[in-house]
Amino acid sequence: MKHSILVADDEPNIRDVICFAIERAGMVPLPARNGKEAMMAFHRGGVDLAVLDIGMPEMDGLEVCRLMRKTSSLPILFLSARDEEIDRVLGLEIGGDDYVTKPFSTRELLARITAILKRTGKLGVDEDTAHLSAGRLLLDRAGRAVTFDGALIALTAIEFLILEALLARPGWVLSREQLMEKAYGPGTFVADRTIDSHIRNIRAKLTGVGSGPVICTVHGAGFKFDGGKDTA
């Protein structure tokens, strides 16, 4: 089954170039001229990933992301004409999975889209390791869901992959570089602060459902999962 990619950008030329590249890559582009059209496409369903321009008029990409995150963990990749760190951090903190700055190469954009889709697919999951758990915290690899004491935790695609990497090796210290590779795939450059933003979001969401501090920072080395009694 072909993946359907929502492409929301108010600039026709950029939107058309992205849609053409997506179609040539064997996926189905779903173009939207603004945030309102993006939300209409989202509510119709069948979207596997959303590419959102941050600078759209009326309803920008950040607002679209906020609305989507109320009900969905759909992977979201932001586009922006500005290369400001505060924009990247804000986009990630409200639930974005990745960020590409204009101008960009369609090859890079497709590589990032493909990397996220590969890591959010449900195929190829070993039944023996389909679930990871620590006390009341349960990660369902096949269903791409995380629960604590039965309460669903709405993680983004990248947040899910980072938590999965940590939970699969409790007590092990994973560097930022290792977490980048697990979440984004090899050869993809992501700033250290990007991983820190994702970790901060995961911690906040776990705390929000009653979990204790299960992800520890090991200064100068990285992060580790150390649930202990906080997940019991």
Contacts in CASP RR format, 6 or more apart in sequence:
PFRMAT RR
TARGET T0000
AUTHOR 0000-0000-0000
METHOD contacts of the structure
MODEL  1
MKHSILVADDEPNIRDVICFAIERAGMVPLPARNGKEAMMAFHRGGVDLA
VLDIGMPEMDGLEVCRLMRKTSSLPILFLSARDEEIDRVLGLEIGGDDYV
TKPFSTRELLARITAILKRTGKLGVDEDTAHLSAGRLLLDRAGRAVTFDG
ALIALTAIEFLILEALLARPGWVLSREQLMEKAYGPGTFVADRTIDSHIR
NIRAKLTGVGSGPVICTVHGAGFKFDGGKDTA
2 26 0 8 1.000
2 27 0 8 1.000
2 28 0 8 1.000
3 27 0 8 1.000
3 28 0 8 1.000
3 48 0 8 1.000
3 49 0 8 1.000
3 117 0 8 1.000
4 27 0 8 1.000
4 28 0 8 1.000
4 29 0 8 1.000
4 30 0 8 1.000
4 46 0 8 1.000
4 47 0 8 1.000
4 48 0 8 1.000
5 22 0 8 1.000
5 27 0 8 1.000
5 28 0 8 1.000
5 29 0 8 1.000
5 30 0 8 1.000
5 47 0 8 1.000
5 48 0 8 1.000
5 49 0 8 1.000
5 50 0 8 1.000
5 51 0 8 1.000
5 113 0 8 1.000
6 30 0 8 1.000
6 32 0 8 1.000
6 38 0 8 1.000
6 41 0 8 1.000
6 42 0 8 1.000
6 47 0 8 1.000
6 49 0 8 1.000
6 50 0 8 1.000
6 51 0 8 1.000
6 52 0 8 1.000
7 15 0 8 1.000
7 18 0 8 1.000
7 19 0 8 1.000
7 22 0 8 1.000
7 29 0 8 1.000
7 30 0 8 1.000
7 31 0 8 1.000
7 32 0 8 1.000
7 51 0 8 1.000
8 15 0 8 1.000
8 31 0 8 1.000
8 32 0 8 1.000
8 33 0 8 1.000
8 34 0 8 1.000
8 35 0 8 1.000
8 37 0 8 1.000
8 38 0 8 1.000
8 50 0 8 1.000
8 51 0 8 1.000
8 52 0 8 1.000
8 53 0 8 1.000
8 56 0 8 1.000
8 61 0 8 1.000
8 64 0 8 1.000
9 15 0 8 1.000
9 18 0 8 1.000
9 32 0 8 1.000
9 33 0 8 1.000
9 51 0 8 1.000
9 53 0 8 1.000
9 56 0 8 1.000
9 79 0 8 1.000
10 33 0 8 1.000
10 34 0 8 1.000
10 53 0 8 1.000
10 55 0 8 1.000
10 56 0 8 1.000
10 57 0 8 1.000
11 53 0 8 1.000
12 33 0 8 1.000
14 53 0 8 1.000
14 79 0 8 1.000
14 102 0 8 1.000
15 31 0 8 1.000
15 33 0 8 1.000
16 31 0 8 1.000
17 106 0 8 1.000
18 29 0 8 1.000
18 51 0 8 1.000
18 106 0 8 1.000
18 109 0 8 1.000
19 29 0 8 1.000
19 31 0 8 1.000
20 29 0 8 1.000
21 106 0 8 1.000
21 109 0 8 1.000
21 110 0 8 1.000
22 28 0 8 1.000
22 29 0 8 1.000
22 110 0 8 1.000
22 113 0 8 1.000
23 29 0 8 1.000
25 110 0 8 1.000
25 114 0 8 1.000
27 113 0 8 1.000
30 41 0 8 1.000
30 47 0 8 1.000
32 38 0 8 1.000
32 40 0 8 1.000
32 41 0 8 1.000
34 56 0 8 1.000
34 57 0 8 1.000
34 58 0 8 1.000
34 59 0 8 1.000
35 52 0 8 1.000
35 56 0 8 1.000
35 58 0 8 1.000
35 59 0 8 1.000
35 60 0 8 1.000
35 61 0 8 1.000
35 63 0 8 1.000
35 64 0 8 1.000
36 58 0 8 1.000
36 59 0 8 1.000
38 50 0 8 1.000
38 52 0 8 1.000
38 59 0 8 1.000
38 61 0 8 1.000
38 64 0 8 1.000
39 59 0 8 1.000
39 64 0 8 1.000
39 67 0 8 1.000
39 68 0 8 1.000
41 47 0 8 1.000
42 50 0 8 1.000
42 64 0 8 1.000
42 68 0 8 1.000
42 72 0 8 1.000
42 74 0 8 1.000
47 74 0 8 1.000
48 74 0 8 1.000
48 75 0 8 1.000
48 117 0 8 1.000
49 74 0 8 1.000
49 75 0 8 1.000
49 76 0 8 1.000
49 77 0 8 1.000
49 113 0 8 1.000
49 116 0 8 1.000
49 117 0 8 1.000
49 120 0 8 1.000
50 64 0 8 1.000
50 68 0 8 1.000
50 74 0 8 1.000
50 75 0 8 1.000
50 76 0 8 1.000
50 77 0 8 1.000
51 77 0 8 1.000
51 79 0 8 1.000
51 109 0 8 1.000
51 113 0 8 1.000
52 61 0 8 1.000
52 64 0 8 1.000
52 65 0 8 1.000
52 76 0 8 1.000
52 77 0 8 1.000
52 78 0 8 1.000
52 79 0 8 1.000
53 60 0 8 1.000
53 61 0 8 1.000
53 78 0 8 1.000
53 79 0 8 1.000
53 80 0 8 1.000
54 60 0 8 1.000
54 61 0 8 1.000
54 62 0 8 1.000
54 78 0 8 1.000
54 79 0 8 1.000
54 80 0 8 1.000
54 82 0 8 1.000
54 87 0 8 1.000
54 91 0 8 1.000
55 61 0 8 1.000
55 80 0 8 1.000
55 81 0 8 1.000
56 64 0 8 1.000
61 78 0 8 1.000
62 90 0 8 1.000
62 91 0 8 1.000
62 94 0 8 1.000
65 76 0 8 1.000
65 78 0 8 1.000
65 91 0 8 1.000
65 94 0 8 1.000
65 95 0 8 1.000
65 96 0 8 1.000
66 94 0 8 1.000
68 74 0 8 1.000
68 76 0 8 1.000
69 94 0 8 1.000
69 95 0 8 1.000
69 154 0 8 1.000
69 156 0 8 1.000
72 154 0 8 1.000
73 144 0 8 1.000
73 154 0 8 1.000
73 155 0 8 1.000
73 156 0 8 1.000
73 157 0 8 1.000
73 160 0 8 1.000
74 157 0 8 1.000
75 97 0 8 1.000
75 116 0 8 1.000
75 117 0 8 1.000
75 120 0 8 1.000
75 156 0 8 1.000
75 157 0 8 1.000
75 158 0 8 1.000
76 95 0 8 1.000
76 96 0 8 1.000
76 97 0 8 1.000
76 98 0 8 1.000
76 156 0 8 1.000
77 96 0 8 1.000
77 97 0 8 1.000
77 98 0 8 1.000
77 99 0 8 1.000
77 100 0 8 1.000
77 109 0 8 1.000
77 112 0 8 1.000
77 113 0 8 1.000
77 116 0 8 1.000
78 91 0 8 1.000
78 96 0 8 1.000
78 98 0 8 1.000
78 99 0 8 1.000
78 100 0 8 1.000
79 100 0 8 1.000
79 101 0 8 1.000
79 102 0 8 1.000
79 104 0 8 1.000
80 87 0 8 1.000
80 88 0 8 1.000
80 99 0 8 1.000
80 100 0 8 1.000
80 101 0 8 1.000
80 102 0 8 1.000
81 101 0 8 1.000
81 102 0 8 1.000
82 101 0 8 1.000
83 101 0 8 1.000
85 191 0 8 1.000
85 193 0 8 1.000
87 99 0 8 1.000
88 99 0 8 1.000
88 191 0 8 1.000
88 193 0 8 1.000
88 194 0 8 1.000
89 193 0 8 1.000
89 194 0 8 1.000
89 197 0 8 1.000
91 99 0 8 1.000
92 99 0 8 1.000
92 194 0 8 1.000
92 197 0 8 1.000
92 198 0 8 1.000
92 201 0 8 1.000
93 197 0 8 1.000
93 200 0 8 1.000
93 201 0 8 1.000
95 156 0 8 1.000
95 159 0 8 1.000
95 201 0 8 1.000
96 156 0 8 1.000
96 158 0 8 1.000
97 116 0 8 1.000
97 156 0 8 1.000
97 157 0 8 1.000
97 158 0 8 1.000
97 159 0 8 1.000
98 112 0 8 1.000
98 116 0 8 1.000
98 158 0 8 1.000
98 184 0 8 1.000
99 194 0 8 1.000
100 108 0 8 1.000
100 109 0 8 1.000
100 112 0 8 1.000
111 188 0 8 1.000
112 184 0 8 1.000
112 188 0 8 1.000
115 184 0 8 1.000
115 185 0 8 1.000
115 188 0 8 1.000
116 157 0 8 1.000
116 158 0 8 1.000
116 184 0 8 1.000
119 157 0 8 1.000
119 161 0 8 1.000
119 183 0 8 1.000
119 185 0 8 1.000
120 144 0 8 1.000
120 157 0 8 1.000
120 160 0 8 1.000
120 161 0 8 1.000
121 144 0 8 1.000
122 142 0 8 1.000
122 143 0 8 1.000
122 144 0 8 1.000
125 141 0 8 1.000
125 142 0 8 1.000
127 142 0 8 1.000
129 141 0 8 1.000
130 140 0 8 1.000
130 141 0 8 1.000
130 142 0 8 1.000
131 138 0 8 1.000
131 139 0 8 1.000
131 140 0 8 1.000
131 141 0 8 1.000
132 138 0 8 1.000
132 139 0 8 1.000
132 141 0 8 1.000
132 164 0 8 1.000
132 167 0 8 1.000
132 168 0 8 1.000
133 139 0 8 1.000
134 167 0 8 1.000
134 170 0 8 1.000
134 214 0 8 1.000
134 225 0 8 1.000
134 227 0 8 1.000
134 228 0 8 1.000
134 231 0 8 1.000
135 231 0 8 1.000
135 232 0 8 1.000
136 148 0 8 1.000
136 149 0 8 1.000
136 150 0 8 1.000
136 211 0 8 1.000
136 231 0 8 1.000
136 232 0 8 1.000
137 146 0 8 1.000
137 147 0 8 1.000
137 148 0 8 1.000
137 167 0 8 1.000
137 206 0 8 1.000
137 211 0 8 1.000
137 214 0 8 1.000
137 227 0 8 1.000
137 231 0 8 1.000
138 146 0 8 1.000
138 147 0 8 1.000
138 148 0 8 1.000
138 150 0 8 1.000
139 145 0 8 1.000
139 146 0 8 1.000
139 160 0 8 1.000
139 163 0 8 1.000
139 164 0 8 1.000
139 167 0 8 1.000
140 146 0 8 1.000
140 147 0 8 1.000
141 164 0 8 1.000
144 157 0 8 1.000
144 160 0 8 1.000
145 152 0 8 1.000
146 152 0 8 1.000
146 153 0 8 1.000
146 155 0 8 1.000
146 160 0 8 1.000
146 163 0 8 1.000
147 153 0 8 1.000
148 206 0 8 1.000
148 209 0 8 1.000
148 210 0 8 1.000
148 211 0 8 1.000
148 231 0 8 1.000
149 209 0 8 1.000
149 210 0 8 1.000
151 209 0 8 1.000
153 205 0 8 1.000
153 206 0 8 1.000
153 209 0 8 1.000
154 205 0 8 1.000
155 163 0 8 1.000
155 202 0 8 1.000
155 205 0 8 1.000
156 198 0 8 1.000
156 201 0 8 1.000
158 183 0 8 1.000
158 184 0 8 1.000
158 198 0 8 1.000
159 198 0 8 1.000
159 201 0 8 1.000
159 202 0 8 1.000
159 205 0 8 1.000
161 182 0 8 1.000
161 183 0 8 1.000
162 179 0 8 1.000
162 182 0 8 1.000
162 183 0 8 1.000
162 195 0 8 1.000
162 198 0 8 1.000
162 199 0 8 1.000
162 202 0 8 1.000
163 202 0 8 1.000
163 225 0 8 1.000
164 182 0 8 1.000
165 174 0 8 1.000
165 178 0 8 1.000
165 179 0 8 1.000
165 182 0 8 1.000
165 183 0 8 1.000
166 174 0 8 1.000
166 179 0 8 1.000
166 215 0 8 1.000
166 223 0 8 1.000
166 224 0 8 1.000
166 225 0 8 1.000
167 225 0 8 1.000
169 224 0 8 1.000
169 225 0 8 1.000
170 224 0 8 1.000
170 225 0 8 1.000
170 226 0 8 1.000
170 227 0 8 1.000
171 224 0 8 1.000
171 225 0 8 1.000
171 226 0 8 1.000
172 224 0 8 1.000
172 225 0 8 1.000
173 218 0 8 1.000
173 221 0 8 1.000
173 222 0 8 1.000
173 223 0 8 1.000
173 224 0 8 1.000
174 182 0 8 1.000
174 222 0 8 1.000
174 223 0 8 1.000
174 224 0 8 1.000
175 221 0 8 1.000
175 222 0 8 1.000
176 192 0 8 1.000
176 195 0 8 1.000
176 196 0 8 1.000
176 222 0 8 1.000
176 223 0 8 1.000
179 195 0 8 1.000
179 222 0 8 1.000
179 223 0 8 1.000
180 188 0 8 1.000
180 190 0 8 1.000
180 194 0 8 1.000
180 195 0 8 1.000
181 187 0 8 1.000
181 188 0 8 1.000
183 195 0 8 1.000
183 198 0 8 1.000
184 190 0 8 1.000
199 215 0 8 1.000
199 217 0 8 1.000
199 223 0 8 1.000
202 215 0 8 1.000
203 213 0 8 1.000
203 215 0 8 1.000
206 212 0 8 1.000
206 214 0 8 1.000
206 215 0 8 1.000
207 213 0 8 1.000
211 230 0 8 1.000
211 231 0 8 1.000
212 227 0 8 1.000
212 230 0 8 1.000
212 231 0 8 1.000
213 230 0 8 1.000
214 225 0 8 1.000
214 226 0 8 1.000
214 227 0 8 1.000
214 228 0 8 1.000
214 230 0 8 1.000
214 231 0 8 1.000
215 223 0 8 1.000
215 224 0 8 1.000
215 225 0 8 1.000
215 226 0 8 1.000
216 223 0 8 1.000
216 224 0 8 1.000
216 225 0 8 1.000
216 226 0 8 1.000
217 223 0 8 1.000
218 224 0 8 1.000
END
